[in-house]
Amino acid sequence: MVLFYLFINMKQNYNYIFLLTCLIIGGTSCSHKYRTSSPKSVETFFKNEVKPEKFIECFPGAYYRKVNSSKDVWLGVGGTVTLPQLSFDQTRKNTKKPGQFLDNPSVYLGGNMGDQETDFGLAWEVIREKDGKLSKERKAFRPFMRRSEHINGQEPNYAQAPPEDKYYWYPGEKVTMYFQVLETRKVHFVIEGAGKRFECDYDCEGYIPGELGTFKRVNAIDQVANEGKPAQATKTKVLNSRWDESYYFRKYKNEIVKVPIHEGRFTDMRCPDSHFFEVTSTDEGRKIGAETISINGNGY
């Protein structure tokens, strides 16, 4: 069915007034196919593949572990992840929204093409209670989509899946999420797992197949109204988020292939400082972008 969902909010200096049209298909597989067999260049490096930067400066405002690609002809990013366990700092409560905290966990993907930044994933959010009212507390992970403005005049947007049971995911559940640039100025976003599925096409003016772009995979403790400021001290913990695999998409011999994010294909960002993170993997895991991530605002 086609869902029209209006979400109005003012957040992080964005103008979040928009009308989003999403295509949501429950329990069916995505019609966009990609090749799963891996030629050797997929597992190592393609000819003329751009290598990632050795270092990227952190953008302040949150605690996050980011895997960031090179700027190349990638077509998206994805992975399979077990959602983390959460423990909140009880001293950091949001006085403007009783029942909520100033720290907010998220697990998401994103990219930058044509100087337009995007994020797609799951954020800890409110739900709709049985009485029909939105909960005061954040109680589940819900899908979200976000884009910055574009030079062509496209406005910044922030969109969420509606607060319905079929779009709630919980700590410990395993999901596969990905987004692909399949059409000019449009991306396709999917989250599925634990018997649920969310699927959406999202307009992004800067995203054009064949153009250069960077893509990312992020585990974060976001902080309310803190973007661009130093990360605030917290005892919040987001533990044991396990990626079984992660990959980019790329066109290879007229097919879209999944390209494993091995340790030579990303810039490792642990912000604001590496001592807030515990990241473990194996030799085999490092070949396919598999690792377990814990974030502790009090440090390790």
KATA-V892725 format. One record per pair of residues at least 6 apart in sequence whose C-alpha atoms are under 7 Angstrom apart, sorted by the first residue. I is the first residue (numbers start at 1). J is the second residue. D is the distance in whole Angstrom. If there is no record, write none. Layout:
I_J_D + I_J_D
This chain:
1_23_7 + 1_24_6 + 1_25_7 + 2_22_6 + 2_23_5 + 2_24_7 + 3_21_6 + 3_22_6 + 3_23_7 + 4_19_7 + 4_20_6 + 4_21_5 + 4_22_7 + 5_19_6 + 5_20_6 + 5_21_7 + 6_18_6 + 6_19_5 + 6_20_7 + 7_17_7 + 7_18_7 + 7_159_7 + 8_16_6 + 8_17_5 + 9_16_5 + 9_17_7 + 10_16_6 + 12_225_6 + 12_227_7 + 14_156_6 + 15_156_6 + 15_157_7 + 16_156_7 + 16_157_5 + 16_158_6 + 18_157_7 + 22_200_5 + 22_201_6 + 23_199_6 + 23_200_5 + 23_201_6 + 24_198_6 + 24_199_5 + 24_200_6 + 25_198_7 + 25_199_6 + 26_197_6 + 27_196_7 + 27_197_6 + 34_255_7 + 34_256_5 + 34_257_5 + 35_255_7 + 35_256_6 + 35_257_5 + 35_258_7 + 36_257_6 + 36_258_6 + 42_259_5 + 43_259_7 + 43_260_6 + 50_70_6 + 50_71_7 + 50_72_6 + 51_70_6 + 51_265_7 + 52_69_6 + 52_70_4 + 52_265_6 + 52_266_5 + 52_267_6 + 53_70_7 + 53_267_6 + 54_267_6 + 55_267_6 + 58_271_6 + 58_272_7 + 59_228_7 + 60_227_7 + 60_228_5 + 60_229_5 + 60_230_5 + 60_231_6 + 60_272_7 + 61_223_7 + 61_226_5 + 61_227_4 + 61_228_5 + 61_229_5 + 61_230_5 + 61_231_5 + 62_221_6 + 62_222_5 + 62_223_6 + 62_231_5 + 63_220_6 + 63_221_5 + 63_222_7 + 63_231_7 + 63_271_6 + 63_272_6 + 64_218_7 + 64_219_6 + 64_220_4 + 64_221_6 + 64_270_6 + 64_271_5 + 65_218_6 + 65_219_5 + 65_220_6 + 65_269_6 + 65_270_5 + 65_271_6 + 66_216_7 + 66_217_6 + 66_218_4 + 66_219_7 + 66_268_6 + 66_269_5 + 66_270_7 + 67_216_5 + 67_217_5 + 67_218_6 + 67_266_6 + 67_267_6 + 67_268_5 + 67_269_6 + 68_215_6 + 68_216_5 + 68_217_7 + 68_266_5 + 68_267_5 + 68_268_7 + 69_214_5 + 69_215_5 + 69_216_6 + 69_265_6 + 69_266_5 + 69_267_6 + 70_214_6 + 70_266_7 + 71_212_6 + 71_213_5 + 71_214_5 + 72_212_5 + 72_213_6 + 72_214_7 + 73_210_6 + 73_211_6 + 73_212_5 + 73_213_6 + 73_250_7 + 74_213_6 + 74_248_7 + 74_249_6 + 74_250_5 + 75_180_6 + 75_181_5 + 75_209_7 + 75_249_5 + 75_250_5 + 76_179_6 + 76_180_4 + 76_181_6 + 76_215_7 + 76_248_6 + 76_249_5 + 77_109_7 + 77_178_6 + 77_179_6 + 77_180_7 + 77_215_6 + 77_247_6 + 77_248_4 + 77_249_6 + 78_177_6 + 78_178_4 + 78_179_6 + 78_246_6 + 78_247_5 + 78_248_6 + 79_176_6 + 79_177_6 + 79_178_6 + 79_245_5 + 79_246_4 + 79_247_6 + 80_175_6 + 80_176_4 + 80_177_6 + 80_243_6 + 80_244_6 + 80_245_6 + 80_246_7 + 81_174_6 + 81_175_6 + 81_176_6 + 81_241_7 + 81_242_5 + 81_243_4 + 81_244_6 + 82_172_6 + 82_173_6 + 82_174_4 + 82_175_6 + 82_241_5 + 82_242_5 + 82_243_6 + 83_170_7 + 83_171_5 + 83_172_5 + 83_173_6 + 83_174_6 + 83_241_5 + 84_171_5 + 84_172_6 + 84_238_6 + 84_239_5 + 84_240_5 + 84_241_4 + 85_171_5 + 85_172_7 + 85_238_6 + 85_239_5 + 85_240_7 + 86_237_6 + 86_238_5 + 86_239_6 + 87_236_6 + 87_237_5 + 87_238_7 + 88_235_7 + 88_236_4 + 88_237_6 + 89_234_6 + 89_235_5 + 89_236_5 + 92_101_6 + 92_102_6 + 93_100_6 + 93_101_4 + 93_102_6 + 94_100_5 + 94_101_5 + 94_102_5 + 98_136_7 + 99_136_6 + 99_137_5 + 100_136_7 + 100_137_5 + 100_138_6 + 102_223_6 + 102_224_5 + 103_221_6 + 103_222_6 + 103_223_5 + 103_224_6 + 104_124_6 + 104_221_5 + 104_222_5 + 104_223_6 + 105_123_6 + 105_124_6 + 105_220_6 + 105_221_4 + 105_222_6 + 105_238_7 + 106_122_6 + 106_123_4 + 106_124_6 + 106_219_6 + 106_220_5 + 106_221_6 + 107_121_6 + 107_122_5 + 107_123_7 + 107_218_6 + 107_219_5 + 107_220_6 + 108_119_7 + 108_120_6 + 108_121_4 + 108_122_6 + 108_217_6 + 108_218_5 + 108_219_7 + 109_119_6 + 109_120_5 + 109_121_6 + 109_216_6 + 109_217_5 + 109_218_6 + 110_118_5 + 110_119_4 + 110_120_6 + 110_215_6 + 110_216_5 + 110_217_7 + 111_117_6 + 111_118_5 + 111_119_7 + 111_214_5 + 111_215_4 + 111_216_6 + 112_118_6 + 112_213_6 + 112_214_5 + 112_215_6 + 113_206_5 + 113_207_5 + 113_212_7 + 113_213_5 + 113_214_7 + 114_206_4 + 114_207_7 + 115_206_7 + 116_147_7 + 116_148_6 + 116_149_7 + 116_150_6 + 116_206_6 + 117_147_6 + 117_148_5 + 118_146_5 + 118_147_4 + 118_148_6 + 119_145_6 + 119_146_5 + 119_147_7 + 120_144_6 + 120_145_5 + 120_146_7 + 121_143_5 + 121_144_6 + 121_145_7 + 122_141_5 + 122_142_5 + 122_143_5 + 122_144_6 + 123_141_5 + 123_142_6 + 123_143_7 + 123_144_7 + 124_138_6 + 124_139_7 + 124_140_5 + 124_141_4 + 124_142_6 + 125_138_4 + 125_139_6 + 125_140_6 + 125_141_6 + 125_142_6 + 126_134_7 + 126_135_6 + 126_136_7 + 126_137_6 + 126_138_4 + 126_139_6 + 126_140_7 + 127_134_6 + 127_135_6 + 127_138_7 + 127_139_6 + 127_140_7 + 127_163_5 + 128_134_4 + 128_135_6 + 128_163_6 + 128_164_7 + 129_135_6 + 140_168_6 + 140_169_6 + 140_170_6 + 141_168_6 + 141_169_5 + 141_170_6 + 142_161_6 + 142_167_6 + 142_168_5 + 142_169_7 + 143_160_6 + 143_161_5 + 144_159_6 + 144_160_4 + 144_161_6 + 145_158_6 + 145_159_5 + 145_160_6 + 146_157_6 + 146_158_4 + 146_159_6 + 147_156_5 + 147_157_5 + 147_158_7 + 148_156_4 + 148_157_7 + 149_155_5 + 149_156_4 + 150_205_7 + 150_206_7 + 154_205_7 + 161_167_7 + 166_196_6 + 167_196_7 + 167_198_7 + 173_194_6 + 174_193_6 + 174_194_7 + 175_191_7 + 175_192_5 + 175_193_4 + 175_194_7 + 176_191_6 + 176_192_5 + 176_193_6 + 177_190_6 + 177_191_4 + 177_192_7 + 178_189_6 + 178_190_6 + 178_191_7 + 179_187_7 + 179_188_5 + 179_189_4 + 179_190_6 + 180_187_5 + 180_188_5 + 180_189_7 + 181_187_5 + 181_188_7 + 181_207_7 + 181_208_7 + 181_209_6 + 182_188_7 + 182_209_7 + 183_208_7 + 183_209_7 + 184_207_6 + 184_208_5 + 184_209_6 + 185_203_6 + 185_204_5 + 185_205_5 + 185_206_6 + 185_207_5 + 185_208_6 + 186_201_7 + 186_202_6 + 186_203_5 + 186_204_5 + 186_207_7 + 187_201_6 + 187_202_5 + 187_203_7 + 187_204_7 + 188_200_6 + 188_201_5 + 188_202_6 + 189_199_6 + 189_200_5 + 189_201_6 + 190_198_6 + 190_199_4 + 190_200_7 + 191_197_6 + 191_198_5 + 191_199_7 + 192_198_6 + 233_297_7 + 234_297_5 + 234_298_6 + 235_296_7 + 235_297_5 + 235_298_5 + 236_296_6 + 236_297_6 + 237_295_6 + 237_296_5 + 237_297_6 + 238_294_6 + 238_295_5 + 238_296_7 + 239_293_7 + 239_294_4 + 239_295_6 + 240_292_6 + 240_293_6 + 240_294_5 + 241_292_6 + 241_293_5 + 241_294_6 + 242_291_6 + 242_292_4 + 242_293_6 + 243_290_5 + 243_291_5 + 243_292_6 + 244_290_5 + 244_291_7 + 245_288_5 + 245_289_5 + 245_290_5 + 246_260_6 + 246_261_6 + 246_288_6 + 246_289_5 + 246_290_7 + 247_258_6 + 247_259_5 + 247_260_4 + 247_261_5 + 247_289_7 + 248_258_6 + 248_259_5 + 248_260_7 + 248_261_7 + 249_256_6 + 249_257_6 + 249_258_5 + 249_259_6 + 250_256_5 + 250_257_6 + 250_258_7 + 250_259_7 + 251_257_6 + 260_288_5 + 260_289_6 + 261_288_6 + 261_289_5 + 262_286_5 + 262_287_4 + 262_288_5 + 262_289_5 + 263_286_6 + 263_287_7 + 275_299_6 + 275_300_6 + 276_295_6 + 276_296_5 + 276_297_6 + 276_298_7 + 276_299_4 + 276_300_6 + 277_294_6 + 277_295_5 + 277_296_6 + 277_300_7 + 278_293_6 + 278_294_5 + 278_295_7 + 279_291_7 + 279_292_6 + 279_293_5 + 279_294_7 + 280_291_6 + 280_292_5 + 280_293_7 + 281_290_7 + 281_291_5 + 281_292_6 + 285_291_6
